[in-house]
Amino acid sequence: MFETVVLATDGSESAARAVTLAFDLAERFDATIHALYVIDETEVETSPKAVRDDLRAALRDRGENALSDIDAHSDTVTTAVREGDPASEICSYTAEIDADLIVTGTRGRHGEHSFLLGSVAEAVVRRSPVPVLTARQLDPDERDDVPVAGETGA
């Protein structure tokens, strides 16, 4: 059913749950995982000119760290860092590699004030050429019962 899964990550807690789900699906369907981090060009371009290069470098480092954490789970993960509008880049990358599914968190680094879906997750769901599986960020009292990336369930 699923041969290629795009795992969109920003390194957030919500994305960590998405990692767990993506690896579970990949194992069940013998699928490959392509982990993607997108540097939000709007975030860079709206910052003061004097700090843009440093901000872009810091965001790239954050992305590479998030992807290396995912890559540590399996030697068959393909990773990529892109720059642009996150939702557009996720959908474009999905189409380019002919993926069957996108897995992403519902809220990212800027999602503390979102009620249902974060803006990127919502845009991906609306624009995606393939099904999207969103991993809801758990409330603190729910976290003890659900494994996250790198942990095993009971």
PETABEL-V498879 format. One record per residue. N is the residue number from 1. RES is the residue in one small letter. PSI is psi in whole degrees, -180 to 180 (* if undefined). D_LAST is the distance of its C-alpha to the last C-alpha in Angstrom with 1 decimal. Layout:
<<N,RES,PSI,D_LAST> <N,RES,PSI,D_LAST>>
This chain:
<<1,m,-50,26.9> <2,f,125,25.9> <3,e,-33,27.4> <4,t,125,27.6> <5,v,129,25.5> <6,v,123,26.9> <7,l,103,24.4> <8,a,125,26.6> <9,t,152,25.6> <10,d,9,27.4> <11,g,6,24.9> <12,s,173,24.0> <13,e,-39,20.7> <14,s,-39,20.9> <15,a,-31,21.4> <16,a,-38,18.3> <17,r,-37,16.3> <18,a,-37,18.8> <19,v,-47,18.0> <20,t,-46,14.4> <21,l,-43,15.8> <22,a,-44,18.7> <23,f,-36,16.9> <24,d,-47,14.7> <25,l,-43,18.0> <26,a,-40,19.9> <27,e,-44,17.7> <28,r,-36,18.0> <29,f,7,21.7> <30,d,46,22.6> <31,a,160,24.0> <32,t,151,25.3> <33,i,133,24.5> <34,h,109,27.3> <35,a,131,26.4> <36,l,133,29.2> <37,y,132,30.3> <38,v,124,33.5> <39,i,120,35.9> <40,d,105,37.3> <41,e,-34,41.0> <42,t,-40,42.0> <43,e,-40,40.3> <44,v,-49,42.3> <45,e,-23,45.6> <46,t,-1,45.7> <47,s,161,45.4> <48,p,141,48.7> <49,k,-36,50.2> <50,a,-23,50.3> <51,v,1,46.5> <52,r,-45,45.5> <53,d,-42,45.3> <54,d,-41,43.2> <55,l,-46,40.9> <56,r,-44,40.5> <57,a,-41,39.8> <58,a,-41,37.2> <59,l,-38,35.5> <60,r,-44,35.6> <61,d,-43,34.0> <62,r,-44,31.2> <63,g,-46,30.6> <64,e,-36,30.7> <65,n,-44,28.2> <66,a,-42,25.8> <67,l,-35,26.4> <68,s,-33,26.1> <69,d,-40,22.6> <70,i,-44,21.7> <71,d,-27,23.7> <72,a,-20,21.8> <73,h,-24,18.8> <74,s,146,21.1> <75,d,5,24.8> <76,t,10,25.5> <77,v,133,25.3> <78,t,132,28.8> <79,t,152,29.5> <80,a,145,32.4> <81,v,130,33.9> <82,r,167,36.4> <83,e,135,38.7> <84,g,-154,39.9> <85,d,120,38.8> <86,p,-49,34.9> <87,a,-44,34.7> <88,s,-43,37.7> <89,e,-40,36.5> <90,i,-46,33.0> <91,c,-40,34.8> <92,s,-46,37.4> <93,y,-42,35.0> <94,t,-45,33.1> <95,a,-41,36.4> <96,e,-40,37.6> <97,i,4,34.8> <98,d,47,34.7> <99,a,159,31.0> <100,d,-16,29.4> <101,l,146,27.0> <102,i,134,26.6> <103,v,129,23.3> <104,t,160,23.9> <105,g,162,22.9> <106,t,-28,24.8> <107,r,138,26.2> <108,g,-149,27.2> <109,r,-26,29.1> <110,h,15,31.8> <111,g,11,29.7> <112,e,-26,29.4> <113,h,4,32.2> <114,s,142,31.1> <115,f,-42,30.4> <116,l,-72,28.8> <117,l,145,28.9> <118,g,162,30.1> <119,s,-39,33.5> <120,v,-47,32.3> <121,a,-43,29.4> <122,e,-43,31.9> <123,a,-38,34.6> <124,v,-46,32.4> <125,v,-42,31.4> <126,r,-36,35.1> <127,r,-15,36.5> <128,s,139,33.9> <129,p,-8,35.3> <130,v,169,31.9> <131,p,151,28.9> <132,v,128,26.9> <133,l,119,23.3> <134,t,139,22.9> <135,a,114,19.8> <136,r,139,20.4> <137,q,130,20.2> <138,l,150,18.1> <139,d,157,19.8> <140,p,-37,19.0> <141,d,-12,17.5> <142,e,-17,15.1> <143,r,-30,13.7> <144,d,-23,11.3> <145,d,-8,9.1> <146,v,125,9.4> <147,p,150,8.7> <148,v,177,12.2> <149,a,132,14.1> <150,g,-9,13.3> <151,e,158,9.8> <152,t,146,6.7> <153,g,168,3.8> <154,a,*,0.0>>
